[in-house]
Amino acid sequence: MPWIAQWRLAPALADSDPFAYVLAADQQLNARLMAVRETPMPYESRRPVDGGGTRSRPSRTDLLHVRALQVLDGVMSGASHRDIAEVLFGAEAMAKCWSSDSELRAQVRHLVKRANHFVDGGYVELLRSSGGRGR
């Protein structure tokens, strides 16, 4: 089923304000990412953005937490480990690297284990740390 791209900008969004894209992590994720890359911005900035209000790049730990939560979404929706790996790492990586003892499969297993740990109360550790950082 084809999907429709919808763009919504908050009325209070001002020039140079940060914003984010929200994309469903499903079979069409790569197509959606391409659409975002190819779509011209709905407005043009009249002044350069200094980047002073932007956050630093997420840490490896932050990215690990995000991936674990994405995996949790997949597991809760009944996706197989293979399906989850394809969404996270792409069809090309799947075709090239997936096997019963591959590093890619081990990564997915680790993420599933981590996601289950969060569900079983491990999320409390994130709350106790400084905003989820520093683990």
N, C-alpha and C positions, 0 to 999 in steps of 0.2 A: 504494500500500500504506500503510495507516495506521501511524503510529508510536506508540510507547509512551513516555511520560515516565517516567524513572527518577530518583529522588532518592537519593543516597548521601551520608551525612555521615560523616566520619571519627570514630571513637570518641573520639579525643583532642580533637576540636573543642570549645572552651570558649566560654562566653558572651562575646561581643564579639570573638571571633577573626575575622580576615578570611577570606573564602571566595570562590570563583569558580564561575561556571556554565561548563560546556563544552558547546557546541552545534555540531552538524554544519552546515557552510556549504553547504547543498544547496538544492534547490527548496522545502523546507519550513522554511527558516530563519525567515521572518517568522511562521509559525504557532508555531514553537517559542518565539520571543521573546515573542509574545502570551501563551503558556501560562506563561512565567516571570513576566511582569508580573501575570497574573491569579491566580497561585497564592499562597495565604497562606504565610507563612513556617512551616516545620515546628516552630518553637519560638518562644517569645516572650522577649524580653530583659527581665530583671528590673531591670536598671540601664542608664542611658543610656551610649551609646558616645561616648567623647571624641574619637575620630578621630585620636588621637596616633600610632597605629601605621600609619595609612594613608599610602600614597605620594601624591605630587603627581600631578596630571593628566599623562598622557603628552604628550610634545612632538609637534609636527607631524612631525618626523623619525621618531620612534618609530611613529607611526600609519602613516607611509609604508612603513616596514619591515614592519609587520604586514600591511598590504594587499598588499605585494609577495609576501609568503609565502603569503597566501591565494590570490593569482593563480597562484603557482607550483603550489599544490595543484590548482587548476582546470586549468591547462595540462597537468600530468602525468596528470590523469584524462581528458584528451581533450575538455575543454569548449571551446566556441567563445568568442571575445571577447565576443560578444553574451550568451552564457550567463553568463560571468563578471561582466559588467556588471550583469546582472539580480540576481545574488546579492549583489554588493557595494552596489549603489545602489537596488535595488528595481524591481519591475515598473512602477510608476507613472513613475519617472524614465526608464525605458527607453522606454515608450510616448511620453513627452513630448519627450525629448531625443536619442534615438538616430538618427543618420544617418551617411552615409559621411564627412562632414567635421565632425561635431559635437565639442564639447569633451569630452563623455562618452566618446566613442570614443577621442579622443586621450589621455585619462587612462588608459584601459585599455591602450592601446598602450605608454604610458610605463611603466605598472606591469609589463607583460610584459617590456619591455626591462630594467627594473630587476631583476626576478626572475631573468632569464637571466644578468645580470651577477653576482648572488649565486652562482648555480650555477657560473659560470665562474671562481670564486675571489674575487669581490668580498666575500664574507662575511668574509674575513680583515680587511678594513678595519674591519668592525664590532667584531671582536675586539680590534683595536689601539686603538680609541677607548675612552673611559671607559665601559665597560659598554654600548656601542652608542649612547651619547648624544654630542651635541656635533658631529655632522657637519653 
